[in-house]
């Protein structure tokens, strides 16, 4: 039995329609239990249209990566450097439900760490909705320490959102990684 090939690569403009699909599928799976569909849809249409994604794709402070498993796009990550905060954020990390549990999220986080290192930073930041218990637990298991709590609004629904970071421990090996 041969191993299934895992690849993490920089996103391409041609990936944006699939990134939209992945976002919507994962949102329905993750958020629909605590955010009404109309609010998910309005936020998605505004922030994840192909035009909005194309603007992000061209932004010099945003990096995007896709994870493929067996030649199929299984998830993606969008990262952003916030110069005014001196922080590098994972602003989106979504893996299709049937591809979860295969190490793709950790592989994408390594890409984020390399991005943070390019800016001379020693940590990666991200935010998670408190009601997204499985993601919150997963990030804590992977070394994230949550230190801030803010409100996040999608449509007419406001939820609690925690912000945290993970220190990049092995800087030299990260810089040498592909």
Secondary structure, DSSP 8 states (H G I E B T S, - for coil): -----EEEEE--GGGHHHHHHHHHHHHHHHHTTTS-HHHHHHHHHHHSSHHHHHHHHH-TTEEEEEEEETTEEEEEEEEEEETTTTEEEEEEEEE-GGGTTSSHHHHHHHHHHHHHHHTT-SEEEEEEETT-HHHHHHHHHTT-EEEEEEEEEETTEEEEEEEEEEE---HHHHHH--
